[in-house]
Amino acid sequence: MNKTNQTNGRRNFLLKSAAVTAGIAGLPFVSISAENESILSDSDLHIIGPKPGFTHQVGTLYSMMNWMRETLLNSLKGLTVEELDYQVDEQSNSIGAMLYHLASTERYYQLNTFDNMKWGTWDHSIKDKWDVGMNLGEAARDKIKGNDLQDYLDLLSEVRQATIDEFKKRDDGWLFTRDMDWPWGPTNNYCKWFHVCEHESNHNGQIKWIKKRLKGR
């Protein structure tokens, strides 16, 4: 297989993974630089609190996630395919793999909190599309590469738009709904989605660390 076909195959793997999922399969790909730009760069980005279109606490949570996403996007500007695929060592994850991991994590929390599915009970067709990103490791190092930055931005944007659409349907009572059978102990939907936000912050720190070690930077 020549280099062009390898790159196209890897890109197709990523894009197909994004498109065929329960709940978001019918959504069009939305570019960060297009339709979602107003969401991510609104004039009150740095105001944490209630937002129009959401209940009080759901809007506050959304504002935190929105701020964190903008911070992540600022870390990604200008990265090339080679830089997105760069690994510090044979055990590390690339920036591209971590971006796919963030999308996978959010997708699974959607299934758990919006569809009331116990963690890991979703169909194998969903696992086939998202587990490689969720679990990272050797499989991700082998499969998640050769994609340009816009591929990852589209993936993150599509998953996030599904979250926003669902948030608009929920009230504060849903946000405080408790799950008494969770691995880290009794929790609620608020904590789960705050974890999605701080998880992004964690990987943003790793991305910045890798960027400082990129060859030629």
C-alpha positions in Angstrom: 0.0 0.0 0.0 1.4 3.4 -1.0 1.7 6.3 1.4 -1.4 8.1 0.0 -3.6 5.1 0.4 -2.3 4.6 4.0 -3.2 8.2 4.9 -6.6 8.0 3.3 -7.3 4.7 5.1 -6.4 6.2 8.4 -8.5 9.3 7.8 -11.5 7.1 6.7 -11.1 5.1 9.9 -11.4 8.3 12.0 -14.3 9.8 10.0 -16.3 6.6 9.9 -15.8 6.3 13.7 -17.3 9.7 14.1 -20.3 9.3 11.9 -21.8 5.9 12.9 -23.0 6.3 16.5 -26.3 6.0 18.2 -27.8 9.4 18.7 -25.5 11.4 16.5 -25.5 9.4 13.3 -27.8 11.8 11.5 -25.9 14.9 12.4 -23.9 16.7 9.7 -20.2 17.4 10.3 -19.9 20.9 11.7 -16.6 22.6 11.4 -15.3 24.6 14.3 -14.5 27.4 12.0 -18.0 27.6 10.6 -21.4 27.0 12.3 -20.0 26.4 15.8 -17.7 29.5 15.9 -20.4 31.6 17.6 -20.7 29.0 20.3 -17.1 28.8 21.1 -16.1 32.5 20.8 -19.2 34.4 22.1 -18.6 37.8 23.8 -19.3 36.4 27.2 -17.0 33.4 26.9 -15.2 34.3 30.1 -18.4 34.7 32.1 -19.1 31.5 34.0 -22.8 31.2 34.8 -26.2 30.7 33.3 -26.6 30.9 29.5 -29.7 31.5 27.3 -31.4 28.4 26.2 -30.4 26.3 29.2 -31.7 26.0 32.8 -29.7 27.8 35.4 -27.2 25.0 36.5 -27.1 23.3 33.1 -26.1 26.6 31.5 -23.4 27.2 34.1 -22.0 23.7 33.4 -22.1 24.4 29.7 -20.2 27.7 30.2 -17.4 25.9 32.0 -17.2 23.3 29.2 -17.3 26.0 26.6 -14.4 27.9 28.2 -12.4 24.7 28.5 -13.0 23.9 24.8 -11.8 27.3 23.7 -8.6 26.8 25.8 -8.0 23.5 24.1 -8.5 24.9 20.7 -6.0 27.6 21.4 -3.4 24.9 22.2 -4.0 23.1 18.8 -3.6 26.0 16.4 -1.3 25.3 13.5 -0.4 21.7 14.3 0.5 19.6 11.3 -0.3 16.0 10.7 3.3 15.0 11.7 3.0 17.0 14.9 -0.4 15.5 15.7 1.1 12.0 15.2 4.3 12.7 17.2 5.0 10.3 20.1 7.5 11.3 22.8 8.3 7.6 23.3 6.8 4.2 22.4 4.5 4.2 25.4 3.1 7.7 24.9 -0.1 8.9 23.2 0.0 11.3 20.4 -1.9 14.6 20.4 -4.2 13.2 17.7 -5.0 10.1 19.8 -5.7 12.3 22.8 -8.2 14.4 20.8 -9.9 11.3 19.6 -9.9 10.1 23.2 -11.7 13.2 24.4 -14.4 12.7 21.8 -14.8 9.1 22.8 -15.1 9.9 26.4 -17.8 12.5 25.8 -19.7 10.1 23.6 -19.7 7.5 26.3 -20.9 9.9 28.9 -23.7 10.9 26.5 -24.8 7.3 26.4 -24.6 6.9 30.1 -26.4 10.1 31.2 -28.7 10.9 28.3 -29.7 7.3 27.4 -29.5 5.9 30.9 -27.2 3.1 29.8 -25.0 1.4 32.3 -21.3 2.0 31.5 -20.0 -0.4 28.9 -23.4 -2.0 28.0 -23.7 -0.3 24.7 -23.8 -2.2 21.5 -20.6 -3.7 20.0 -21.0 -1.6 16.9 -20.6 1.5 19.1 -17.6 -0.1 21.0 -16.0 -0.9 17.6 -16.1 2.8 16.7 -15.1 4.4 20.0 -13.2 1.9 22.2 -9.9 2.5 20.4 -10.1 6.2 21.3 -11.4 5.6 24.8 -8.8 3.0 25.7 -5.8 4.5 23.9 -2.7 2.3 24.2 -1.2 0.2 21.4 -4.4 0.0 19.3 -4.7 3.8 19.3 -1.0 4.3 18.5 -1.5 2.0 15.5 -4.8 3.3 14.1 -5.2 6.9 15.1 -2.7 8.7 12.8 -2.5 10.3 9.4 -5.4 12.8 10.1 -5.1 16.5 9.8 -6.2 18.9 12.5 -9.5 19.7 10.9 -10.5 16.0 11.0 -10.1 16.1 14.8 -11.8 19.5 15.2 -14.8 18.2 13.2 -15.0 15.1 15.4 -14.9 17.1 18.6 -17.4 19.5 17.2 -19.9 16.9 16.2 -19.9 15.1 19.5 -20.1 18.4 21.4 -23.0 19.6 19.4 -24.9 16.4 20.4 -24.1 17.3 24.0 -25.4 20.8 23.6 -28.6 19.7 22.0 -29.3 17.3 24.8 -28.4 19.8 27.5 -31.1 22.1 26.1 -33.7 19.3 26.8 -32.6 18.8 30.4 -33.4 20.7 33.6 -31.4 21.2 36.8 -33.2 18.2 38.4 -31.7 15.9 35.8 -28.3 17.4 36.5 -28.5 16.6 40.2 -29.9 13.0 39.6 -27.8 10.6 41.6 -26.1 7.4 40.5 -25.5 5.2 43.5 -23.6 2.5 41.6 -20.7 4.3 40.1 -17.0 3.1 40.2 -15.8 6.2 42.2 -18.8 6.0 44.5 -22.2 7.8 44.6 -22.2 10.6 42.1 -24.6 12.7 40.0 -24.9 13.8 36.4 -23.3 17.2 37.4 -20.2 15.5 38.6 -20.0 13.2 35.6 -20.1 16.1 33.2 -17.8 18.2 35.3 -15.4 15.3 34.9 -15.7 15.5 31.1 -14.7 19.2 31.5 -11.7 18.6 33.8 -10.7 15.6 31.8 -10.3 17.9 28.8 -8.2 20.2 31.0 -6.0 17.3 32.0 -5.2 16.3 28.4 -4.8 19.9 27.4 -1.9 20.0 29.9 -0.4 16.9 28.3 -0.8 18.4 24.8 1.1 21.5 25.9 3.8 19.3 27.4 4.2 17.4 24.1 4.2 20.6 22.0 7.3 21.8 23.9 9.1 18.6 22.9 8.1 18.4 19.2 11.1 18.1 17.0 11.8 21.4 15.2 9.5 23.5 17.3 
